[in-house]
Amino acid sequence: MIQLSDHFDYKRLLRFTFPSVVMLVFTSIYGVVDGFFVSNFAGKTPFAAVNFIFPVLIILGCAGFMFGTGGSALIAKTLGEGDGRRANEIFSLLVAWGAACGVVLAVLGFVLMPSIAARLGAQGQLLRDSVRYGRIIVLALPFYILQSEFQCLFVTAEKPKLGLAATVAAGTVNMVLDALLVGVLRWGLEGAAAATAVSQLVGGALPLAYFGRRNSSLLRLGRCRFDGGMVLKACANGASELMSSISMSVVSMLYNAQLMAKAGEDGVAAYGVLMYVSLVFQAIFIGYSVGVAPVVGYHHGAGSRDELKGLLRRSAVLIGSFSVAMCLAGEGLGRPLAILFVGYDRALLDMTAHAFSIFSISFLFSGLAIFGSSFFTALNDGLTSALISFLRTLVFQCAAVLLFSALWGLDGI
């Protein structure tokens, strides 16, 4: 078994991070399944509604990734310092806080969903569909937050394969229910939302059951006392990931507003296909970053500077290789992927395929920024990490979408 304290060459690095990469990719893929079934079995207006309200749901659920990444850095550093008891206390505290935040955000999301969708510009059937889909999803929000949190913490517990197994179980439930509720029973938007909600419940409940009993990992849920300073420190460490999720969602809302003005629902639907594929591709970068972060945090806590430099150097080579491969894949697979989602509408298909040819260039650059932000989080330098995320996901993208849309219209977006 590979341990956090080991020396990591390329082979060991890939072996240790592989379950996290597969876990994040699989999570993204089963999120895409909703869009596939809704688009092909319910139509492009419900499909546009899913994509329209999706950024709001991401904002509500991103607290889990913040607690997971920020807490993972703290726990790994504490383990590196040799204090296993304290590491378990921090672990239990952050899981409890994640669940509590999920309940509060679920209530707020359910109550405010109609006004949020309306303020974002949804009207008529698009508004009604967005609210119906969003309200069903938020019912499972506490479990979604826990699922996101545990995806990071399984790696810190030296059990990345168990994290992958829990994600595969949740994803399988989602895909089977999508096929049954949307494809067979034709429940449409409500069926897709119910499938996702049930899968999130599974994804959050399985890790709770594992960590709640005696197990062979480094971590176990137990009693903990409230420590506001530790919660704030975890939030500060994970602020970059929180900022990244929120910023991407805010930018997606801005994209949707611009697209509604220039291309209507077709523009929102085409952008939705791009975002689905982007989620899968970028999950490779995020998964690798999540997988390597506890190793970085451990060696930071242990004071192993040479090991940290080696991790940074080898990670840069791997991320660069992934980036080139994904750019080429995006250029080559753009039209086939567009056919998969919107092959029933020729004009929408052409718009989506053309957008792919432009958008795929971004994969050359996004991986290094994602990893760079995560690396500083693992070093417990939340400020630098947040700055990278803030500039990458919010400042530059907002400026670009406003400026480029004015200069080049739809191609600019």
DONU-225032 format. One record per residue (C-alpha): x, y, z. Coordinates in nm, 4 decimals. Layout:
BEGIN
{{X; Y; Z}};
...
***
This chain:
BEGIN
{{0.0000; 0.0000; 0.0000}};
{{0.1258; 0.3470; -0.0904}};
{{0.1576; 0.5774; 0.2116}};
{{0.1714; 0.9563; 0.2335}};
{{0.5202; 0.9341; 0.3802}};
{{0.6626; 0.7503; 0.0752}};
{{0.8937; 0.8935; -0.1902}};
{{0.6860; 0.9577; -0.5047}};
{{0.8362; 0.8993; -0.8482}};
{{0.6225; 0.9253; -1.1635}};
{{0.4908; 0.5697; -1.1372}};
{{0.3939; 0.5945; -0.7718}};
{{0.2446; 0.9404; -0.8255}};
{{0.0224; 0.8131; -1.1051}};
{{-0.0789; 0.5045; -0.9080}};
{{-0.1739; 0.7064; -0.6009}};
{{-0.3650; 0.9802; -0.7857}};
{{-0.5354; 0.7505; -1.0388}};
{{-0.8353; 0.6639; -0.8156}};
{{-0.8964; 1.0353; -0.7487}};
{{-0.8808; 1.1160; -1.1195}};
{{-1.1235; 0.8361; -1.2045}};
{{-1.3464; 0.9375; -0.9132}};
{{-1.3758; 1.2999; -1.0292}};
{{-1.4149; 1.2017; -1.3948}};
{{-1.6868; 0.9522; -1.3060}};
{{-1.8646; 1.2149; -1.0935}};
{{-1.8594; 1.4497; -1.3918}};
{{-1.9786; 1.1816; -1.6311}};
{{-2.2800; 1.0850; -1.4248}};
{{-2.3660; 1.4538; -1.3982}};
{{-2.3585; 1.4664; -1.7780}};
{{-2.6027; 1.1759; -1.8003}};
{{-2.8846; 1.4017; -1.6784}};
{{-2.8209; 1.6358; -1.9678}};
{{-2.8092; 1.3525; -2.2206}};
{{-3.1418; 1.2027; -2.1155}};
{{-3.3178; 1.5363; -2.0696}};
{{-3.2009; 1.6646; -2.4082}};
{{-3.2900; 1.3496; -2.6019}};
{{-3.6100; 1.2510; -2.4199}};
{{-3.7563; 1.5796; -2.2933}};
{{-3.6385; 1.8372; -2.5488}};
{{-3.4110; 2.1376; -2.5751}};
{{-3.6124; 2.3741; -2.3498}};
{{-3.5878; 2.1412; -2.0458}};
{{-3.2221; 2.0811; -2.1434}};
{{-3.1639; 2.4575; -2.1486}};
{{-3.3354; 2.4792; -1.8064}};
{{-3.0968; 2.2221; -1.6571}};
{{-2.7975; 2.4177; -1.7866}};
{{-2.9521; 2.7477; -1.6824}};
{{-3.0021; 2.6566; -1.3147}};
{{-2.6967; 2.4303; -1.2830}};
{{-2.4576; 2.7140; -1.1812}};
{{-2.6869; 2.8009; -0.8892}};
{{-2.6790; 2.4397; -0.7674}};
{{-2.2991; 2.4342; -0.7948}};
{{-2.2741; 2.7472; -0.5767}};
{{-2.4997; 2.5911; -0.3130}};
{{-2.2955; 2.2697; -0.3086}};
{{-1.9410; 2.4057; -0.3281}};
{{-1.9076; 2.4301; 0.0519}};
{{-1.8302; 2.0574; 0.0490}};
{{-1.5289; 2.1007; -0.1755}};
{{-1.4098; 2.3900; 0.0417}};
{{-1.4265; 2.1823; 0.3608}};
{{-1.2772; 1.8840; 0.1789}};
{{-0.9748; 2.0545; 0.0242}};
{{-0.9096; 2.2938; 0.3129}};
{{-0.9632; 2.0246; 0.5732}};
{{-0.7524; 1.7736; 0.3824}};
{{-0.4566; 2.0132; 0.3936}};
{{-0.4961; 2.0630; 0.7689}};
{{-0.5449; 1.6941; 0.8444}};
{{-0.2530; 1.5842; 0.6256}};
{{-0.0239; 1.8422; 0.7867}};
{{-0.1333; 1.7268; 1.1336}};
{{-0.0684; 1.3638; 1.0394}};
{{0.2735; 1.4651; 0.9098}};
{{0.3445; 1.6209; 1.2489}};
{{0.2611; 1.2858; 1.4128}};
{{-0.0640; 1.3842; 1.5902}};
{{-0.3213; 1.1272; 1.4763}};
{{-0.5691; 1.2003; 1.7575}};
{{-0.5886; 1.5681; 1.6681}};
{{-0.6223; 1.4820; 1.2993}};
{{-0.9328; 1.2737; 1.3765}};
{{-1.0833; 1.5547; 1.5823}};
{{-1.0395; 1.7970; 1.2927}};
{{-1.1857; 1.5393; 1.0532}};
{{-1.4970; 1.4841; 1.2663}};
{{-1.5480; 1.8563; 1.3211}};
{{-1.5368; 1.9396; 0.9501}};
{{-1.7716; 1.6578; 0.8522}};
{{-2.0251; 1.7811; 1.1104}};
{{-1.9943; 2.1366; 0.9816}};
{{-2.0365; 2.0211; 0.6230}};
{{-2.3621; 1.8454; 0.7074}};
{{-2.4958; 2.1447; 0.9036}};
{{-2.4140; 2.3850; 0.6203}};
{{-2.5897; 2.1509; 0.3791}};
{{-2.9153; 2.1641; 0.5745}};
{{-2.9146; 2.5448; 0.5945}};
{{-2.8297; 2.5896; 0.2266}};
{{-3.0936; 2.3346; 0.1210}};
{{-3.3684; 2.5296; 0.2981}};
{{-3.2516; 2.8612; 0.1534}};
{{-3.2171; 2.7142; -0.1944}};
{{-3.5657; 2.5622; -0.1937}};
{{-3.7320; 2.8836; -0.0771}};
{{-3.5380; 3.1230; -0.2999}};
{{-3.5162; 2.9133; -0.6194}};
{{-3.8028; 3.0907; -0.8063}};
{{-3.6712; 3.4401; -0.7372}};
{{-3.3122; 3.3384; -0.8206}};
{{-3.4126; 3.1894; -1.1566}};
{{-3.6281; 3.4913; -1.2406}};
{{-3.3522; 3.7383; -1.1529}};
{{-3.1131; 3.5486; -1.3790}};
{{-3.3479; 3.6118; -1.6707}};
{{-3.5556; 3.2944; -1.6987}};
{{-3.9132; 3.3436; -1.8181}};
{{-4.2132; 3.1315; -1.9084}};
{{-4.1485; 2.7601; -1.9496}};
{{-3.7738; 2.8020; -1.8985}};
{{-3.8438; 2.9575; -1.5561}};
{{-4.0882; 2.6859; -1.4522}};
{{-3.8564; 2.4058; -1.5652}};
{{-3.5548; 2.5615; -1.3908}};
{{-3.7406; 2.5896; -1.0591}};
{{-3.8792; 2.2346; -1.0745}};
{{-3.5386; 2.0828; -1.1462}};
{{-3.3547; 2.2976; -0.8907}};
{{-3.5954; 2.2380; -0.6037}};
{{-3.5784; 1.8599; -0.6348}};
{{-3.1973; 1.8648; -0.6460}};
{{-3.1561; 2.0808; -0.3326}};
{{-3.3496; 1.8288; -0.1238}};
{{-3.0358; 1.6118; -0.1297}};
{{-2.7923; 1.9025; -0.0881}};
{{-2.6573; 1.7974; 0.2580}};
{{-2.5524; 1.4626; 0.1123}};
{{-2.4030; 1.6249; -0.1976}};
{{-2.1884; 1.8477; 0.0233}};
{{-2.0734; 1.5450; 0.2223}};
{{-2.0021; 1.3542; -0.0981}};
{{-1.7788; 1.6379; -0.2255}};
{{-1.6065; 1.6632; 0.1116}};
{{-1.5379; 1.2911; 0.1390}};
{{-1.3966; 1.2759; -0.2141}};
{{-1.0989; 1.4713; -0.0815}};
{{-1.0846; 1.3134; 0.2649}};
{{-1.0749; 0.9540; 0.1397}};
{{-0.7385; 1.0335; -0.0173}};
{{-0.6088; 1.1855; 0.3061}};
{{-0.7199; 0.8692; 0.4872}};
{{-0.5006; 0.6695; 0.2433}};
{{-0.8135; 0.5048; 0.0989}};
{{-0.8520; 0.6599; -0.2490}};
{{-0.9860; 0.3335; -0.3925}};
{{-1.2720; 0.3295; -0.1409}};
{{-1.3536; 0.6864; -0.2403}};
{{-1.3649; 0.5725; -0.6002}};
{{-1.5923; 0.2799; -0.5082}};
{{-1.8389; 0.5115; -0.3296}};
{{-1.8434; 0.7463; -0.6291}};
{{-1.8954; 0.4605; -0.8739}};
{{-2.1850; 0.3331; -0.6612}};
{{-2.3496; 0.6767; -0.6583}};
{{-2.2895; 0.7249; -1.0297}};
{{-2.4291; 0.3858; -1.1183}};
{{-2.7455; 0.4624; -0.9221}};
{{-2.7796; 0.7929; -1.1088}};
{{-2.7355; 0.6420; -1.4546}};
{{-2.9681; 0.3490; -1.3906}};
{{-3.2388; 0.5777; -1.2516}};
{{-3.1952; 0.8210; -1.5416}};
{{-3.2482; 0.5391; -1.7895}};
{{-3.5508; 0.4129; -1.5948}};
{{-3.7220; 0.7380; -1.4928}};
{{-3.6448; 0.9482; -1.8016}};
{{-3.5820; 0.6965; -2.0782}};
{{-3.8453; 0.4332; -1.9906}};
{{-4.1079; 0.5974; -1.7696}};
{{-4.0690; 0.9372; -1.9424}};
{{-4.0830; 1.1432; -1.6239}};
{{-3.8778; 1.4083; -1.7999}};
{{-3.7116; 1.6812; -1.5973}};
{{-3.8477; 1.5572; -1.2635}};
{{-3.7151; 1.2080; -1.3300}};
{{-3.3652; 1.3388; -1.4070}};
{{-3.3657; 1.5536; -1.0941}};
{{-3.4862; 1.2646; -0.8763}};
{{-3.2149; 1.0365; -1.0184}};
{{-2.9456; 1.2907; -0.9332}};
{{-3.0844; 1.3553; -0.5844}};
{{-3.0943; 0.9835; -0.4965}};
{{-2.7398; 0.9324; -0.6270}};
{{-2.6145; 1.2208; -0.4115}};
{{-2.7799; 1.0649; -0.1083}};
{{-2.5922; 0.7407; -0.1805}};
{{-2.2653; 0.9293; -0.2401}};
{{-2.2863; 1.1036; 0.0958}};
{{-2.4304; 0.8220; 0.3071}};
{{-2.1823; 0.5459; 0.2137}};
{{-1.8728; 0.7343; 0.3395}};
{{-2.0596; 0.8289; 0.6582}};
{{-2.1261; 0.4608; 0.7229}};
{{-1.7614; 0.3703; 0.6592}};
{{-1.5966; 0.6416; 0.8686}};
{{-1.8588; 0.6134; 1.1409}};
{{-1.7344; 0.2710; 1.2487}};
{{-1.3960; 0.1193; 1.3227}};
{{-1.2019; 0.0937; 0.9954}};
{{-0.8523; 0.0369; 0.8560}};
{{-0.7960; 0.3969; 0.7377}};
{{-0.6118; 0.6781; 0.9142}};
{{-0.9391; 0.8528; 1.0016}};
{{-1.2593; 0.7777; 1.1911}};
{{-1.5584; 0.9888; 1.2914}};
{{-1.5879; 1.0464; 1.6640}};
{{-1.6656; 1.3058; 1.9253}};
{{-1.5217; 1.6488; 1.8762}};
{{-1.5442; 1.9844; 2.0463}};
{{-1.6273; 2.3014; 1.8604}};
{{-1.3177; 2.4859; 1.7407}};
{{-1.4124; 2.7992; 1.5497}};
{{-1.0514; 2.8801; 1.4719}};
{{-0.9964; 2.5415; 1.3107}};
{{-1.3149; 2.5726; 1.1030}};
{{-1.2083; 2.9186; 0.9857}};
{{-0.8601; 2.7912; 0.9033}};
{{-1.0045; 2.5068; 0.6963}};
{{-1.2314; 2.7545; 0.5188}};
{{-0.9361; 2.9852; 0.4539}};
{{-0.7304; 2.6953; 0.3168}};
{{-1.0163; 2.5848; 0.0936}};
{{-1.1160; 2.9386; -0.0036}};
{{-0.9497; 2.9049; -0.3432}};
{{-1.1586; 2.5988; -0.4312}};
{{-1.4703; 2.7733; -0.2982}};
{{-1.3827; 3.0836; -0.4972}};
{{-1.3165; 2.8737; -0.8044}};
{{-1.6555; 2.7000; -0.7838}};
{{-1.8464; 3.0197; -0.7117}};
{{-1.6595; 3.2168; -0.9761}};
{{-1.7173; 2.9530; -1.2440}};
{{-2.0865; 2.9510; -1.1581}};
{{-2.1123; 3.3311; -1.1643}};
{{-1.9295; 3.3369; -1.4968}};
{{-2.1646; 3.0669; -1.6284}};
{{-2.4584; 3.2885; -1.5358}};
{{-2.2937; 3.5742; -1.7248}};
{{-2.2388; 3.3481; -2.0257}};
{{-2.6028; 3.2394; -2.0143}};
{{-2.7224; 3.6012; -2.0008}};
{{-2.5063; 3.6960; -2.2992}};
{{-2.6127; 3.3864; -2.4924}};
{{-2.9826; 3.4431; -2.4229}};
{{-2.9447; 3.7924; -2.5691}};
{{-2.7496; 3.6827; -2.8795}};
{{-2.8752; 3.3303; -2.9559}};
{{-3.1698; 3.2531; -2.7268}};
{{-3.2255; 2.9060; -2.5797}};
{{-3.0090; 2.7473; -2.8517}};
{{-2.7102; 2.9431; -2.7236}};
{{-2.7699; 2.8281; -2.3649}};
{{-2.8115; 2.4672; -2.4809}};
{{-2.4894; 2.4766; -2.6874}};
{{-2.2971; 2.6264; -2.3974}};
{{-2.4378; 2.3545; -2.1732}};
{{-2.2861; 2.0831; -2.3937}};
{{-1.9476; 2.2576; -2.3781}};
{{-1.9680; 2.2805; -2.0011}};
{{-2.0552; 1.9122; -1.9658}};
{{-1.7508; 1.8105; -2.1683}};
{{-1.5357; 2.0698; -1.9908}};
{{-1.6398; 1.9264; -1.6530}};
{{-1.5232; 1.5808; -1.7598}};
{{-1.1936; 1.7034; -1.9050}};
{{-1.1110; 1.9368; -1.6177}};
{{-1.2029; 1.6636; -1.3699}};
{{-0.8754; 1.5008; -1.4766}};
{{-0.6828; 1.8074; -1.3582}};
{{-0.8931; 1.8436; -1.0443}};
{{-0.8723; 1.4729; -0.9650}};
{{-0.4949; 1.4729; -0.9966}};
{{-0.4719; 1.7857; -0.7796}};
{{-0.7002; 1.6331; -0.5137}};
{{-0.4990; 1.3113; -0.5201}};
{{-0.1581; 1.4744; -0.4803}};
{{-0.2641; 1.7422; -0.2272}};
{{-0.2481; 1.5192; 0.0864}};
{{0.1005; 1.4057; -0.0178}};
{{0.2104; 1.7687; -0.0485}};
{{0.0458; 1.8539; 0.2848}};
{{0.2087; 1.5595; 0.4611}};
{{0.5605; 1.6392; 0.3393}};
{{0.5040; 2.0067; 0.4166}};
{{0.4169; 1.9105; 0.7748}};
{{0.7192; 1.6793; 0.7895}};
{{0.9506; 1.9517; 0.6533}};
{{1.0626; 1.7456; 0.3471}};
{{1.1519; 2.0306; 0.1103}};
{{1.3348; 1.8133; -0.1442}};
{{1.0320; 1.5848; -0.1747}};
{{0.8059; 1.8876; -0.2254}};
{{1.0274; 2.0195; -0.5058}};
{{1.0217; 1.6784; -0.6714}};
{{0.6430; 1.6602; -0.6477}};
{{0.6083; 2.0040; -0.8045}};
{{0.8466; 1.9238; -1.0910}};
{{0.6935; 1.5873; -1.1772}};
{{0.3394; 1.7234; -1.1479}};
{{0.4183; 2.0047; -1.3921}};
{{0.5367; 1.7484; -1.6500}};
{{0.2266; 1.5315; -1.6041}};
{{-0.0161; 1.8246; -1.6162}};
{{0.1498; 1.9564; -1.9331}};
{{0.1155; 1.6183; -2.1014}};
{{-0.2510; 1.5889; -2.0009}};
{{-0.3180; 1.9394; -2.1347}};
{{-0.1900; 1.8703; -2.4852}};
{{-0.3761; 1.5384; -2.5035}};
{{-0.7065; 1.6954; -2.3947}};
{{-0.6768; 1.9849; -2.6393}};
{{-0.6282; 1.7423; -2.9271}};
{{-0.9147; 1.5238; -2.8025}};
{{-1.1452; 1.8258; -2.7810}};
{{-1.0659; 1.9311; -3.1364}};
{{-1.1157; 1.5812; -3.2731}};
{{-1.4233; 1.4775; -3.0750}};
{{-1.6167; 1.8062; -3.0823}};
{{-1.8725; 1.7132; -3.3459}};
{{-1.9308; 1.3515; -3.2317}};
{{-1.9926; 1.4745; -2.8759}};
{{-2.2276; 1.7443; -3.0032}};
{{-2.4238; 1.4812; -3.1989}};
{{-2.4602; 1.2790; -2.8789}};
{{-2.6449; 1.5651; -2.7087}};
{{-2.8138; 1.7722; -2.9788}};
{{-2.8004; 1.5606; -3.2946}};
{{-3.1782; 1.6046; -3.3347}};
{{-3.1425; 1.9778; -3.4222}};
{{-2.9109; 2.0601; -3.7169}};
{{-2.8704; 2.4309; -3.6443}};
{{-2.7975; 2.3675; -3.2751}};
{{-2.5579; 2.0878; -3.3699}};
{{-2.3588; 2.3139; -3.6051}};
{{-2.3422; 2.5901; -3.3439}};
{{-2.2186; 2.3471; -3.0769}};
{{-1.9572; 2.1798; -3.2974}};
{{-1.8184; 2.5173; -3.4061}};
{{-1.7995; 2.6295; -3.0427}};
{{-1.5987; 2.3163; -2.9582}};
{{-1.3306; 2.4047; -3.2127}};
{{-1.2701; 2.7375; -3.0363}};
{{-1.3209; 2.6306; -2.6758}};
{{-1.0869; 2.3288; -2.6824}};
{{-0.7824; 2.5582; -2.6906}};
{{-0.8517; 2.6426; -2.3247}};
{{-0.7479; 2.2936; -2.2153}};
{{-0.3855; 2.3840; -2.2947}};
{{-0.3803; 2.6311; -2.0070}};
{{-0.6442; 2.5456; -1.7475}};
{{-0.4660; 2.2467; -1.5932}};
{{-0.1611; 2.4347; -1.4680}};
{{-0.3766; 2.6995; -1.2999}};
{{-0.5958; 2.4366; -1.1318}};
{{-0.2947; 2.2461; -1.0029}};
{{-0.1122; 2.5628; -0.8975}};
{{-0.4034; 2.6756; -0.6838}};
{{-0.4378; 2.3302; -0.5269}};
{{-0.0632; 2.3114; -0.4551}};
{{-0.0749; 2.6311; -0.2486}};
{{-0.3857; 2.5048; -0.0666}};
{{-0.1912; 2.1907; 0.0289}};
{{0.0873; 2.4160; 0.1607}};
{{-0.1777; 2.5845; 0.3815}};
{{-0.1270; 2.9089; 0.1860}};
{{-0.4925; 2.9836; 0.1224}};
{{-0.4332; 3.3475; 0.0207}};
{{-0.2072; 3.2719; -0.2765}};
{{-0.4300; 2.9848; -0.3798}};
{{-0.7423; 3.2032; -0.3651}};
{{-0.5719; 3.4770; -0.5665}};
{{-0.4897; 3.2341; -0.8481}};
{{-0.8482; 3.1041; -0.8524}};
{{-1.0023; 3.4513; -0.8307}};
{{-0.8049; 3.5824; -1.1272}};
{{-0.8449; 3.2688; -1.3377}};
{{-1.2115; 3.1951; -1.2863}};
{{-1.3680; 3.5364; -1.2276}};
{{-1.1668; 3.8453; -1.3219}};
{{-1.0202; 3.7360; -1.6550}};
{{-1.3265; 3.5399; -1.7685}};
{{-1.5773; 3.8151; -1.6886}};
{{-1.3609; 4.0706; -1.8680}};
{{-1.3173; 3.8359; -2.1644}};
{{-1.6836; 3.7420; -2.2106}};
{{-1.7934; 4.1061; -2.2010}};
{{-1.5157; 4.2333; -2.4272}};
{{-1.4990; 3.9452; -2.6757}};
{{-1.8774; 3.9241; -2.7175}};
{{-1.8766; 4.2926; -2.8101}};
{{-1.5939; 4.2403; -3.0601}};
{{-1.6828; 3.9036; -3.2172}};
{{-2.0384; 3.8241; -3.1098}};
{{-2.1200; 3.4569; -3.0585}};
{{-1.7676; 3.3414; -3.1474}};
{{-1.6328; 3.5778; -2.8827}};
{{-1.8444; 3.4136; -2.6154}};
***
